[in-house]
Amino acid sequence: MEGRVTKELILPISRILHTSEGGDADYELVDQKRQWPSCLIAIRHAVSKGQTLALDCEGDSLSRKGNIQLLSLDTEEKTFILDIQKLKAFPFERGLREILEDKNLIKLMFDCREDADALFHQFHVTLDGVLDIQLLEENSINRKRGDHNFSAISLNSLLGCMKKYFQCEESVKQKEEGMRLEKEWTNRPLTAKQISYAQIDVYLLDWLFDNFKPSDEELARLKIASRIYLNLKRFIPCRKYNEYENNTYLPVDVIPDKGSSSFPKGYVSCTECYRQFPEDEFSIRQVKKKNQMCRTCKKVKNDKSVQLTEYQFEYFDNDDVTESAERENEIKQYQEQCDEEERYFSEVLNQ
């Protein structure tokens, strides 16, 4: 979906530019309990006027095992940056949980999976009502079930979207600098760079949503996809934090096909991500051998094999070249086997 700049985007763009240039953007750092009641009133007032909120969390290794340090909520008038390290559960117990769990109150986010996992396991918040902007770019994809010619789909990062659509060098620079602050979110007092980074992220969500301008049909499918996205990590009983959980590809069966609002029920589990799909997600040979992988996990495994080969050739001594070549040959045979499976399955479908 290509971005389109319109007159309506002037306000959010000016807010981002003002912040990135060091201006006094309209925000409030909430790090004292006495500040929260007035902030809650302001947020509820914005919601009552039909405003959409933008939400983002920051933390070191953000997930159920990495604590939330900051939570940013953006309205059209002001950004509220909540210092969760100091406030702890206080705002959640006094109104914030209801806002975050309200399925009718739209919250814009970008890749909500780790935020949802952290909120659920640290503060018992079941986040709902999310529209995930990361999925908007892929919302026009129409992949019918059983189409094994359709491989894994790469997802864009927020930084990638900034470079592709926003094209503001100063904001991109700030975003890149902010991404290096992950290990510093526990430091207090917060620096100007940290606060600016937290602001830009939520500002950009409003801008991107307006930029994409999803149709009613796309919006309906995005709501379904975002609800699935929310649950992908927070309801995993025991997370592994491996590349099959954390990668840059769109998980299978997240965005419904055009004209559809659901997915067929599946009873066959992928052996890596453990999600269940209909049998037509896998080849017959995979199922018989009980090593079936969904197309996303298969792509991740292929990537691992390629990376290992590159590493071996770059760092191994000359004495190990033969071993590296043998490994490369194994990888090549594996990839040929995958291609053979795809061709076999395609022939079966076309009979």
C-alpha angles and dihedrals in degrees: 000000000000121000120245124200114217137173091260089067096065095090099051091041091053090050092053094045091047091053096044091052092054098259125152097263116191105265139127125215106215109201101137125072091226090063095058102076093058091044091052090051091051093049092048090048091053090049092049088058090056097257120156117230126223117213135193136161128207129201147127107284089348109219137087088304096043116067123238107243102174134020118194123199117185127198127176090264106036146004117230113206109195117202098217091177087067101029096042111177095344099102092041091055092048107052108305094093091057091052094048094046096046105112091197094055108083118225119186114217139163114229097345096188101099093037090053091048093050095045093048098048099035102038105014091244115151098204115216141161093055128155106196111213092198088068094050094080090055096040093099093060113115110195115168118214114268093025098136093173086074106086131194115306122228117230124219121234123228088253089051090052090049091054094044101044111012100040097187107145095200093052092046089051091051091048091051091049091047092053088063090058095074094109091047101060091100092058117104138236095042115238126233089250092056093049092046091050092052090050098048093052095058094038090056093053091063091047095049093047091053090043095055094042097194117212120240090261092049091046092053091052091044091057090053092045093048091051090054090045091054092057100043097092108012094064096047103116095215119011123213098193090215131140092272089062097037117041140118098255131100110253116239119264099016103113113048118229118258110284092020133098102186146028129244113263114261131204102178115090125218106238092226109037093025093219115141123239138168114274092255089073087071136050119252090241092054093051092048091052091044092231097108118158129186115241093259094053090044090055091049090052091050090050090052091052093050092047091050091052092049090049093050095051092046100048109021119102120245090261089063097051092097091053090048091051090051090051091049089052090052090052091048090052090049092051090048089051090052091050090048090052091050092051092046092050092047090052091051091051093049095051 
